[in-house]
Structure formats: structure tokens, C-alpha cells
Amino acid sequence: MRRAAYVLLVLPFVGTLIPPIYNRAAPALFGLPFFYWYQLAWVLITAALLGLYIALTRERHDV
């Protein structure tokens, strides 16, 4: 399970590794070009993935 959780840490890098995929202006969202809201979306996605990673890899101590 721990090894599968490490894949969650790689996803943000893969999503932002190839700029030609997202280096464009259209479509715009709330007036922001695609490039900017794509990057902002990855910030939020990365936070969620890190939370999931921590939950999956945390050692449970029964008290």
C-alpha cells in the first residue's frame, strides 16, 4: 500500500511537467487564461493528494 501511495506524489509533477500541454490562453475561466487556472488547479489537487498520501501512510497506534 505504501508503494502505491508514492504514486500520489508523482502525479503533480507529471501534470505540470510538459508546458506545451497547458501553455495557451483559451479557454478562460472567470477571466483567467487557461495557463493560470490550470496551475492554480494543480495547487489545490496537490494539497488534496498530499492529504491522501499522509492518511494512507500514517502509522496507526492503538491506545
PDB file of N, CA, C, O and CB in Angstrom:
ATOM      1  N   MET A   1       0.825  -1.197   0.000  1.00  0.00           N
ATOM      2  CA  MET A   1       0.000   0.000   0.000  1.00  0.00           C
ATOM      3  C   MET A   1       0.862   1.251   0.000  1.00  0.00           C
ATOM      4  O   MET A   1       0.522   2.251  -0.632  1.00  0.00           O
ATOM      5  CB  MET A   1      -0.935   0.004   1.203  1.00  0.00           C
ATOM      6  N   ARG A   2       1.975   1.189   0.710  1.00  0.00           N
ATOM      7  CA  ARG A   2       2.841   2.352   0.808  1.00  0.00           C
ATOM      8  C   ARG A   2       3.429   2.724  -0.553  1.00  0.00           C
ATOM      9  O   ARG A   2       3.551   3.902  -0.886  1.00  0.00           O
ATOM     10  CB  ARG A   2       3.957   2.092   1.810  1.00  0.00           C
ATOM     11  N   ARG A   3       3.788   1.712  -1.327  1.00  0.00           N
ATOM     12  CA  ARG A   3       4.370   1.971  -2.644  1.00  0.00           C
ATOM     13  C   ARG A   3       3.345   2.625  -3.570  1.00  0.00           C
ATOM     14  O   ARG A   3       3.684   3.520  -4.343  1.00  0.00           O
ATOM     15  CB  ARG A   3       4.894   0.662  -3.267  1.00  0.00           C
ATOM     16  N   ALA A   4       2.115   2.184  -3.492  1.00  0.00           N
ATOM     17  CA  ALA A   4       1.059   2.780  -4.308  1.00  0.00           C
ATOM     18  C   ALA A   4       0.808   4.225  -3.891  1.00  0.00           C
ATOM     19  O   ALA A   4       0.451   5.059  -4.723  1.00  0.00           O
ATOM     20  CB  ALA A   4      -0.238   1.962  -4.194  1.00  0.00           C
ATOM     21  N   ALA A   5       0.992   4.523  -2.613  1.00  0.00           N
ATOM     22  CA  ALA A   5       0.787   5.885  -2.135  1.00  0.00           C
ATOM     23  C   ALA A   5       1.842   6.835  -2.689  1.00  0.00           C
ATOM     24  O   ALA A   5       1.580   8.026  -2.852  1.00  0.00           O
ATOM     25  CB  ALA A   5       0.805   5.918  -0.613  1.00  0.00           C
ATOM     26  N   TYR A   6       3.029   6.318  -2.979  1.00  0.00           N
ATOM     27  CA  TYR A   6       4.077   7.169  -3.538  1.00  0.00           C
ATOM     28  C   TYR A   6       3.707   7.692  -4.923  1.00  0.00           C
ATOM     29  O   TYR A   6       4.178   8.753  -5.334  1.00  0.00           O
ATOM     30  CB  TYR A   6       5.388   6.402  -3.610  1.00  0.00           C
ATOM     31  N   VAL A   7       2.886   6.968  -5.626  1.00  0.00           N
ATOM     32  CA  VAL A   7       2.439   7.423  -6.948  1.00  0.00           C
ATOM     33  C   VAL A   7       1.680   8.745  -6.819  1.00  0.00           C
ATOM     34  O   VAL A   7       1.722   9.578  -7.724  1.00  0.00           O
ATOM     35  CB  VAL A   7       1.542   6.348  -7.626  1.00  0.00           C
ATOM     36  N   LEU A   8       0.993   8.934  -5.704  1.00  0.00           N
ATOM     37  CA  LEU A   8       0.263  10.181  -5.486  1.00  0.00           C
ATOM     38  C   LEU A   8       1.197  11.385  -5.473  1.00  0.00           C
ATOM     39  O   LEU A   8       0.793  12.485  -5.850  1.00  0.00           O
ATOM     40  CB  LEU A   8      -0.513  10.114  -4.178  1.00  0.00           C
ATOM     41  N   LEU A   9       2.438  11.188  -5.044  1.00  0.00           N
ATOM     42  CA  LEU A   9       3.396  12.288  -5.002  1.00  0.00           C
ATOM     43  C   LEU A   9       3.960  12.613  -6.380  1.00  0.00           C
ATOM     44  O   LEU A   9       4.473  13.712  -6.593  1.00  0.00           O
ATOM     45  CB  LEU A   9       4.527  11.953  -4.053  1.00  0.00           C
ATOM     46  N   VAL A  10       3.872  11.687  -7.303  1.00  0.00           N
ATOM     47  CA  VAL A  10       4.411  11.891  -8.649  1.00  0.00           C
ATOM     48  C   VAL A  10       3.400  12.604  -9.553  1.00  0.00           C
ATOM     49  O   VAL A  10       3.797  13.302 -10.486  1.00  0.00           O
ATOM     50  CB  VAL A  10       4.812  10.544  -9.269  1.00  0.00           C
ATOM     51  N   LEU A  11       2.123  12.440  -9.292  1.00  0.00           N
ATOM     52  CA  LEU A  11       1.092  12.995 -10.163  1.00  0.00           C
ATOM     53  C   LEU A  11       1.211  14.502 -10.395  1.00  0.00           C
ATOM     54  O   LEU A  11       1.074  14.931 -11.541  1.00  0.00           O
ATOM     55  CB  LEU A  11      -0.249  12.695  -9.589  1.00  0.00           C
ATOM     56  N   PRO A  12       1.459  15.337  -9.369  1.00  0.00           N
ATOM     57  CA  PRO A  12       1.590  16.769  -9.631  1.00  0.00           C
ATOM     58  C   PRO A  12       2.754  17.105 -10.568  1.00  0.00           C
ATOM     59  O   PRO A  12       2.653  18.030 -11.374  1.00  0.00           O
ATOM     60  CB  PRO A  12       1.765  17.506  -8.327  1.00  0.00           C
ATOM     61  N   PHE A  13       3.838  16.369 -10.467  1.00  0.00           N
ATOM     62  CA  PHE A  13       4.964  16.624 -11.355  1.00  0.00           C
ATOM     63  C   PHE A  13       4.617  16.265 -12.792  1.00  0.00           C
ATOM     64  O   PHE A  13       4.957  16.996 -13.723  1.00  0.00           O
ATOM     65  CB  PHE A  13       6.190  15.841 -10.899  1.00  0.00           C
ATOM     66  N   VAL A  14       3.947  15.147 -12.964  1.00  0.00           N
ATOM     67  CA  VAL A  14       3.556  14.720 -14.310  1.00  0.00           C
ATOM     68  C   VAL A  14       2.564  15.716 -14.909  1.00  0.00           C
ATOM     69  O   VAL A  14       2.636  16.028 -16.098  1.00  0.00           O
ATOM     70  CB  VAL A  14       2.940  13.296 -14.277  1.00  0.00           C
ATOM     71  N   GLY A  15       1.652  16.208 -14.098  1.00  0.00           N
ATOM     72  CA  GLY A  15       0.641  17.151 -14.575  1.00  0.00           C
ATOM     73  C   GLY A  15       1.191  18.488 -15.006  1.00  0.00           C
ATOM     74  O   GLY A  15       0.573  19.180 -15.816  1.00  0.00           O
ATOM     75  N   THR A  16       2.340  18.866 -14.481  1.00  0.00           N
ATOM     76  CA  THR A  16       2.922  20.171 -14.820  1.00  0.00           C
ATOM     77  C   THR A  16       4.255  20.056 -15.549  1.00  0.00           C
ATOM     78  O   THR A  16       4.914  21.068 -15.788  1.00  0.00           O
ATOM     79  CB  THR A  16       3.108  20.992 -13.566  1.00  0.00           C
ATOM     80  N   LEU A  17       4.658  18.858 -15.900  1.00  0.00           N
ATOM     81  CA  LEU A  17       5.974  18.632 -16.488  1.00  0.00           C
ATOM     82  C   LEU A  17       6.082  19.081 -17.939  1.00  0.00           C
ATOM     83  O   LEU A  17       7.164  19.478 -18.371  1.00  0.00           O
ATOM     84  CB  LEU A  17       6.319  17.185 -16.397  1.00  0.00           C
ATOM     85  N   ILE A  18       5.014  19.032 -18.690  1.00  0.00           N
ATOM     86  CA  ILE A  18       5.056  19.327 -20.119  1.00  0.00           C
ATOM     87  C   ILE A  18       4.247  20.606 -20.392  1.00  0.00           C
ATOM     88  O   ILE A  18       3.050  20.524 -20.664  1.00  0.00           O
ATOM     89  CB  ILE A  18       4.499  18.123 -20.953  1.00  0.00           C
ATOM     90  N   PRO A  19       4.881  21.779 -20.323  1.00  0.00           N
ATOM     91  CA  PRO A  19       4.167  23.041 -20.512  1.00  0.00           C
ATOM     92  C   PRO A  19       3.416  23.189 -21.835  1.00  0.00           C
ATOM     93  O   PRO A  19       2.382  23.857 -21.845  1.00  0.00           O
ATOM     94  CB  PRO A  19       5.123  24.145 -20.393  1.00  0.00           C
ATOM     95  N   PRO A  20       3.866  22.612 -22.952  1.00  0.00           N
ATOM     96  CA  PRO A  20       3.069  22.786 -24.177  1.00  0.00           C
ATOM     97  C   PRO A  20       1.635  22.266 -24.065  1.00  0.00           C
ATOM     98  O   PRO A  20       0.771  22.670 -24.844  1.00  0.00           O
ATOM     99  CB  PRO A  20       3.750  22.090 -25.320  1.00  0.00           C
ATOM    100  N   ILE A  21       1.374  21.385 -23.114  1.00  0.00           N
ATOM    101  CA  ILE A  21       0.013  20.877 -22.926  1.00  0.00           C
ATOM    102  C   ILE A  21      -0.911  21.979 -22.410  1.00  0.00           C
ATOM    103  O   ILE A  21      -2.076  22.036 -22.801  1.00  0.00           O
ATOM    104  CB  ILE A  21       0.013  19.685 -21.951  1.00  0.00           C
ATOM    105  N   TYR A  22      -0.410  22.848 -21.544  1.00  0.00           N
ATOM    106  CA  TYR A  22      -1.263  23.853 -20.911  1.00  0.00           C
ATOM    107  C   TYR A  22      -0.825  25.287 -21.181  1.00  0.00           C
ATOM    108  O   TYR A  22      -1.371  26.205 -20.567  1.00  0.00           O
ATOM    109  CB  TYR A  22      -1.296  23.622 -19.436  1.00  0.00           C
ATOM    110  N   ASN A  23       0.130  25.518 -22.067  1.00  0.00           N
ATOM    111  CA  ASN A  23       0.612  26.863 -22.370  1.00  0.00           C
ATOM    112  C   ASN A  23      -0.247  27.482 -23.468  1.00  0.00           C
ATOM    113  O   ASN A  23       0.166  27.575 -24.624  1.00  0.00           O
ATOM    114  CB  ASN A  23       2.101  26.832 -22.795  1.00  0.00           C
ATOM    115  N   ARG A  24      -1.445  27.899 -23.083  1.00  0.00           N
ATOM    116  CA  ARG A  24      -2.368  28.538 -24.014  1.00  0.00           C
ATOM    117  C   ARG A  24      -3.297  29.447 -23.234  1.00  0.00           C
ATOM    118  O   ARG A  24      -3.401  29.340 -22.012  1.00  0.00           O
ATOM    119  CB  ARG A  24      -3.172  27.485 -24.822  1.00  0.00           C
ATOM    120  N   ALA A  25      -3.968  30.335 -23.935  1.00  0.00           N
ATOM    121  CA  ALA A  25      -4.831  31.307 -23.272  1.00  0.00           C
ATOM    122  C   ALA A  25      -6.277  30.818 -23.155  1.00  0.00           C
ATOM    123  O   ALA A  25      -6.950  31.116 -22.169  1.00  0.00           O
ATOM    124  CB  ALA A  25      -4.795  32.622 -24.023  1.00  0.00           C
ATOM    125  N   ALA A  26      -6.754  30.078 -24.142  1.00  0.00           N
ATOM    126  CA  ALA A  26      -8.153  29.651 -24.127  1.00  0.00           C
ATOM    127  C   ALA A  26      -8.226  28.201 -23.660  1.00  0.00           C
ATOM    128  O   ALA A  26      -7.305  27.443 -23.966  1.00  0.00           O
ATOM    129  CB  ALA A  26      -8.805  29.813 -25.535  1.00  0.00           C
ATOM    130  N   PRO A  27      -9.212  27.786 -22.972  1.00  0.00           N
ATOM    131  CA  PRO A  27     -10.386  28.532 -22.536  1.00  0.00           C
ATOM    132  C   PRO A  27     -10.095  29.327 -21.259  1.00  0.00           C
ATOM    133  O   PRO A  27      -9.256  28.941 -20.446  1.00  0.00           O
ATOM    134  CB  PRO A  27     -11.564  27.578 -22.308  1.00  0.00           C
ATOM    135  N   ALA A  28     -10.790  30.413 -21.110  1.00  0.00           N
ATOM    136  CA  ALA A  28     -10.637  31.244 -19.917  1.00  0.00           C
ATOM    137  C   ALA A  28     -11.694  30.842 -18.884  1.00  0.00           C
ATOM    138  O   ALA A  28     -12.797  30.423 -19.234  1.00  0.00           O
ATOM    139  CB  ALA A  28     -10.758  32.759 -20.274  1.00  0.00           C
ATOM    140  N   LEU A  29     -11.340  30.978 -17.633  1.00  0.00           N
ATOM    141  CA  LEU A  29     -12.257  30.672 -16.536  1.00  0.00           C
ATOM    142  C   LEU A  29     -12.268  31.871 -15.598  1.00  0.00           C
ATOM    143  O   LEU A  29     -11.242  32.195 -14.999  1.00  0.00           O
ATOM    144  CB  LEU A  29     -11.839  29.355 -15.778  1.00  0.00           C
ATOM    145  N   PHE A  30     -13.403  32.528 -15.464  1.00  0.00           N
ATOM    146  CA  PHE A  30     -13.529  33.749 -14.658  1.00  0.00           C
ATOM    147  C   PHE A  30     -12.523  34.806 -15.102  1.00  0.00           C
ATOM    148  O   PHE A  30     -11.993  35.544 -14.271  1.00  0.00           O
ATOM    149  CB  PHE A  30     -13.333  33.431 -13.165  1.00  0.00           C
ATOM    150  N   GLY A  31     -12.257  34.883 -16.392  1.00  0.00           N
ATOM    151  CA  GLY A  31     -11.338  35.868 -16.933  1.00  0.00           C
ATOM    152  C   GLY A  31      -9.875  35.475 -16.867  1.00  0.00           C
ATOM    153  O   GLY A  31      -9.025  36.197 -17.389  1.00  0.00           O
ATOM    154  N   LEU A  32      -9.557  34.354 -16.242  1.00  0.00           N
ATOM    155  CA  LEU A  32      -8.170  33.888 -16.162  1.00  0.00           C
ATOM    156  C   LEU A  32      -7.860  32.974 -17.340  1.00  0.00           C
ATOM    157  O   LEU A  32      -8.637  32.068 -17.640  1.00  0.00           O
ATOM    158  CB  LEU A  32      -7.913  33.151 -14.825  1.00  0.00           C
ATOM    159  N   PRO A  33      -6.731  33.203 -18.011  1.00  0.00           N
ATOM    160  CA  PRO A  33      -6.342  32.301 -19.099  1.00  0.00           C
ATOM    161  C   PRO A  33      -6.121  30.884 -18.576  1.00  0.00           C
ATOM    162  O   PRO A  33      -5.860  30.676 -17.391  1.00  0.00           O
ATOM    163  CB  PRO A  33      -5.066  32.814 -19.794  1.00  0.00           C
ATOM    164  N   PHE A  34      -6.231  29.930 -19.470  1.00  0.00           N
ATOM    165  CA  PHE A  34      -6.100  28.509 -19.123  1.00  0.00           C
ATOM    166  C   PHE A  34      -4.816  28.222 -18.366  1.00  0.00           C
ATOM    167  O   PHE A  34      -4.827  27.465 -17.395  1.00  0.00           O
ATOM    168  CB  PHE A  34      -6.151  27.656 -20.376  1.00  0.00           C
ATOM    169  N   PHE A  35      -3.703  28.817 -18.799  1.00  0.00           N
ATOM    170  CA  PHE A  35      -2.411  28.566 -18.162  1.00  0.00           C
ATOM    171  C   PHE A  35      -2.475  28.826 -16.659  1.00  0.00           C
ATOM    172  O   PHE A  35      -1.981  28.024 -15.868  1.00  0.00           O
ATOM    173  CB  PHE A  35      -1.325  29.438 -18.800  1.00  0.00           C
ATOM    174  N   TYR A  36      -3.080  29.941 -16.265  1.00  0.00           N
ATOM    175  CA  TYR A  36      -3.105  30.311 -14.852  1.00  0.00           C
ATOM    176  C   TYR A  36      -4.047  29.431 -14.036  1.00  0.00           C
ATOM    177  O   TYR A  36      -3.691  28.986 -12.945  1.00  0.00           O
ATOM    178  CB  TYR A  36      -3.509  31.762 -14.706  1.00  0.00           C
ATOM    179  N   TRP A  37      -5.248  29.179 -14.558  1.00  0.00           N
ATOM    180  CA  TRP A  37      -6.150  28.371 -13.732  1.00  0.00           C
ATOM    181  C   TRP A  37      -5.759  26.908 -13.734  1.00  0.00           C
ATOM    182  O   TRP A  37      -6.116  26.186 -12.803  1.00  0.00           O
ATOM    183  CB  TRP A  37      -7.578  28.517 -14.216  1.00  0.00           C
ATOM    184  N   TYR A  38      -5.040  26.442 -14.741  1.00  0.00           N
ATOM    185  CA  TYR A  38      -4.523  25.078 -14.726  1.00  0.00           C
ATOM    186  C   TYR A  38      -3.487  24.936 -13.613  1.00  0.00           C
ATOM    187  O   TYR A  38      -3.500  23.963 -12.859  1.00  0.00           O
ATOM    188  CB  TYR A  38      -3.905  24.707 -16.101  1.00  0.00           C
ATOM    189  N   GLN A  39      -2.590  25.919 -13.520  1.00  0.00           N
ATOM    190  CA  GLN A  39      -1.581  25.896 -12.459  1.00  0.00           C
ATOM    191  C   GLN A  39      -2.231  25.992 -11.080  1.00  0.00           C
ATOM    192  O   GLN A  39      -1.843  25.270 -10.162  1.00  0.00           O
ATOM    193  CB  GLN A  39      -0.577  27.043 -12.649  1.00  0.00           C
ATOM    194  N   LEU A  40      -3.207  26.870 -10.928  1.00  0.00           N
ATOM    195  CA  LEU A  40      -3.904  27.012  -9.648  1.00  0.00           C
ATOM    196  C   LEU A  40      -4.667  25.738  -9.292  1.00  0.00           C
ATOM    197  O   LEU A  40      -4.717  25.349  -8.125  1.00  0.00           O
ATOM    198  CB  LEU A  40      -4.868  28.206  -9.695  1.00  0.00           C
ATOM    199  N   ALA A  41      -5.250  25.100 -10.274  1.00  0.00           N
ATOM    200  CA  ALA A  41      -5.949  23.837 -10.017  1.00  0.00           C
ATOM    201  C   ALA A  41      -4.976  22.788  -9.500  1.00  0.00           C
ATOM    202  O   ALA A  41      -5.333  22.002  -8.623  1.00  0.00           O
ATOM    203  CB  ALA A  41      -6.650  23.330 -11.296  1.00  0.00           C
ATOM    204  N   TRP A  42      -3.755  22.759 -10.023  1.00  0.00           N
ATOM    205  CA  TRP A  42      -2.775  21.782  -9.553  1.00  0.00           C
ATOM    206  C   TRP A  42      -2.330  22.070  -8.123  1.00  0.00           C
ATOM    207  O   TRP A  42      -1.964  21.144  -7.399  1.00  0.00           O
ATOM    208  CB  TRP A  42      -1.566  21.768 -10.477  1.00  0.00           C
ATOM    209  N   VAL A  43      -2.354  23.315  -7.706  1.00  0.00           N
ATOM    210  CA  VAL A  43      -2.039  23.623  -6.304  1.00  0.00           C
ATOM    211  C   VAL A  43      -3.079  22.962  -5.398  1.00  0.00           C
ATOM    212  O   VAL A  43      -2.729  22.342  -4.394  1.00  0.00           O
ATOM    213  CB  VAL A  43      -2.000  25.172  -6.063  1.00  0.00           C
ATOM    214  N   LEU A  44      -4.345  23.097  -5.753  1.00  0.00           N
ATOM    215  CA  LEU A  44      -5.419  22.501  -4.949  1.00  0.00           C
ATOM    216  C   LEU A  44      -5.397  20.974  -5.030  1.00  0.00           C
ATOM    217  O   LEU A  44      -5.589  20.293  -4.023  1.00  0.00           O
ATOM    218  CB  LEU A  44      -6.783  23.028  -5.412  1.00  0.00           C
ATOM    219  N   ILE A  45      -5.164  20.442  -6.226  1.00  0.00           N
ATOM    220  CA  ILE A  45      -5.088  18.988  -6.396  1.00  0.00           C
ATOM    221  C   ILE A  45      -3.926  18.420  -5.593  1.00  0.00           C
ATOM    222  O   ILE A  45      -4.055  17.371  -4.963  1.00  0.00           O
ATOM    223  CB  ILE A  45      -4.936  18.620  -7.886  1.00  0.00           C
ATOM    224  N   THR A  46      -2.784  19.116  -5.616  1.00  0.00           N
ATOM    225  CA  THR A  46      -1.607  18.651  -4.879  1.00  0.00           C
ATOM    226  C   THR A  46      -1.875  18.628  -3.375  1.00  0.00           C
ATOM    227  O   THR A  46      -1.464  17.695  -2.686  1.00  0.00           O
ATOM    228  CB  THR A  46      -0.396  19.544  -5.184  1.00  0.00           C
ATOM    229  N   ALA A  47      -2.559  19.646  -2.867  1.00  0.00           N
ATOM    230  CA  ALA A  47      -2.897  19.661  -1.441  1.00  0.00           C
ATOM    231  C   ALA A  47      -3.771  18.461  -1.085  1.00  0.00           C
ATOM    232  O   ALA A  47      -3.560  17.821  -0.055  1.00  0.00           O
ATOM    233  CB  ALA A  47      -3.615  20.974  -1.067  1.00  0.00           C
ATOM    234  N   ALA A  48      -4.745  18.158  -1.929  1.00  0.00           N
ATOM    235  CA  ALA A  48      -5.614  17.004  -1.676  1.00  0.00           C
ATOM    236  C   ALA A  48      -4.831  15.695  -1.761  1.00  0.00           C
ATOM    237  O   ALA A  48      -5.039  14.796  -0.947  1.00  0.00           O
ATOM    238  CB  ALA A  48      -6.781  16.985  -2.676  1.00  0.00           C
ATOM    239  N   LEU A  49      -3.937  15.583  -2.737  1.00  0.00           N
ATOM    240  CA  LEU A  49      -3.138  14.362  -2.881  1.00  0.00           C
ATOM    241  C   LEU A  49      -2.184  14.168  -1.708  1.00  0.00           C
ATOM    242  O   LEU A  49      -1.976  13.042  -1.255  1.00  0.00           O
ATOM    243  CB  LEU A  49      -2.348  14.398  -4.185  1.00  0.00           C
ATOM    244  N   LEU A  50      -1.605  15.259  -1.217  1.00  0.00           N
ATOM    245  CA  LEU A  50      -0.723  15.149  -0.054  1.00  0.00           C
ATOM    246  C   LEU A  50      -1.496  14.712   1.188  1.00  0.00           C
ATOM    247  O   LEU A  50      -1.009  13.900   1.974  1.00  0.00           O
ATOM    248  CB  LEU A  50      -0.019  16.485   0.208  1.00  0.00           C
ATOM    249  N   GLY A  51      -2.696  15.251   1.361  1.00  0.00           N
ATOM    250  CA  GLY A  51      -3.533  14.818   2.479  1.00  0.00           C
ATOM    251  C   GLY A  51      -3.879  13.343   2.391  1.00  0.00           C
ATOM    252  O   GLY A  51      -3.856  12.632   3.395  1.00  0.00           O
ATOM    253  N   LEU A  52      -4.200  12.887   1.193  1.00  0.00           N
ATOM    254  CA  LEU A  52      -4.498  11.472   0.982  1.00  0.00           C
ATOM    255  C   LEU A  52      -3.267  10.615   1.217  1.00  0.00           C
ATOM    256  O   LEU A  52      -3.363   9.541   1.812  1.00  0.00           O
ATOM    257  CB  LEU A  52      -5.033  11.242  -0.429  1.00  0.00           C
ATOM    258  N   TYR A  53      -2.115  11.074   0.759  1.00  0.00           N
ATOM    259  CA  TYR A  53      -0.858  10.347   0.969  1.00  0.00           C
ATOM    260  C   TYR A  53      -0.562  10.200   2.462  1.00  0.00           C
ATOM    261  O   TYR A  53      -0.201   9.118   2.925  1.00  0.00           O
ATOM    262  CB  TYR A  53       0.310  11.071   0.263  1.00  0.00           C
ATOM    263  N   ILE A  54      -0.716  11.279   3.201  1.00  0.00           N
ATOM    264  CA  ILE A  54      -0.459  11.236   4.644  1.00  0.00           C
ATOM    265  C   ILE A  54      -1.428  10.276   5.329  1.00  0.00           C
ATOM    266  O   ILE A  54      -1.033   9.509   6.208  1.00  0.00           O
ATOM    267  CB  ILE A  54      -0.581  12.649   5.261  1.00  0.00           C
ATOM    268  N   ALA A  55      -2.692  10.320   4.925  1.00  0.00           N
ATOM    269  CA  ALA A  55      -3.679   9.416   5.525  1.00  0.00           C
ATOM    270  C   ALA A  55      -3.364   7.951   5.218  1.00  0.00           C
ATOM    271  O   ALA A  55      -3.583   7.081   6.061  1.00  0.00           O
ATOM    272  CB  ALA A  55      -5.083   9.760   5.023  1.00  0.00           C
ATOM    273  N   LEU A  56      -2.857   7.678   4.028  1.00  0.00           N
ATOM    274  CA  LEU A  56      -2.558   6.295   3.650  1.00  0.00           C
ATOM    275  C   LEU A  56      -1.280   5.761   4.280  1.00  0.00           C
ATOM    276  O   LEU A  56      -1.159   4.557   4.508  1.00  0.00           O
ATOM    277  CB  LEU A  56      -2.453   6.189   2.159  1.00  0.00           C
ATOM    278  N   THR A  57      -0.328   6.641   4.563  1.00  0.00           N
ATOM    279  CA  THR A  57       0.969   6.175   5.059  1.00  0.00           C
ATOM    280  C   THR A  57       1.160   6.384   6.553  1.00  0.00           C
ATOM    281  O   THR A  57       2.183   5.975   7.102  1.00  0.00           O
ATOM    282  CB  THR A  57       2.069   6.871   4.322  1.00  0.00           C
ATOM    283  N   ARG A  58       0.212   7.002   7.211  1.00  0.00           N
ATOM    284  CA  ARG A  58       0.340   7.237   8.648  1.00  0.00           C
ATOM    285  C   ARG A  58       0.298   5.912   9.384  1.00  0.00           C
ATOM    286  O   ARG A  58      -0.546   5.059   9.109  1.00  0.00           O
ATOM    287  CB  ARG A  58      -0.775   8.179   9.159  1.00  0.00           C
ATOM    288  N   GLU A  59       1.206   5.751  10.312  1.00  0.00           N
ATOM    289  CA  GLU A  59       1.204   4.543  11.136  1.00  0.00           C
ATOM    290  C   GLU A  59       0.145   4.694  12.213  1.00  0.00           C
ATOM    291  O   GLU A  59       0.082   5.709  12.907  1.00  0.00           O
ATOM    292  CB  GLU A  59       2.606   4.281  11.767  1.00  0.00           C
ATOM    293  N   ARG A  60      -0.662   3.696  12.337  1.00  0.00           N
ATOM    294  CA  ARG A  60      -1.739   3.718  13.315  1.00  0.00           C
ATOM    295  C   ARG A  60      -1.238   3.120  14.630  1.00  0.00           C
ATOM    296  O   ARG A  60      -0.667   2.029  14.652  1.00  0.00           O
ATOM    297  CB  ARG A  60      -2.979   2.943  12.790  1.00  0.00           C
ATOM    298  N   HIS A  61      -1.459   3.844  15.714  1.00  0.00           N
ATOM    299  CA  HIS A  61      -1.083   3.364  17.043  1.00  0.00           C
ATOM    300  C   HIS A  61      -2.359   3.156  17.847  1.00  0.00           C
ATOM    301  O   HIS A  61      -3.072   4.114  18.148  1.00  0.00           O
ATOM    302  CB  HIS A  61      -0.115   4.367  17.767  1.00  0.00           C
ATOM    303  N   ASP A  62      -2.639   1.939  18.186  1.00  0.00           N
ATOM    304  CA  ASP A  62      -3.805   1.645  19.012  1.00  0.00           C
ATOM    305  C   ASP A  62      -3.460   1.908  20.467  1.00  0.00           C
ATOM    306  O   ASP A  62      -2.467   1.394  20.982  1.00  0.00           O
ATOM    307  CB  ASP A  62      -4.279   0.181  18.813  1.00  0.00           C
ATOM    308  N   VAL A  63      -4.279   2.704  21.122  1.00  0.00           N
ATOM    309  CA  VAL A  63      -4.035   3.048  22.519  1.00  0.00           C
ATOM    310  C   VAL A  63      -4.983   2.288  23.397  1.00  0.00           C
ATOM    311  O   VAL A  63      -4.944   2.435  24.618  1.00  0.00           O
ATOM    312  CB  VAL A  63      -4.179   4.549  22.756  1.00  0.00           C
TER     313      VAL A  63
END
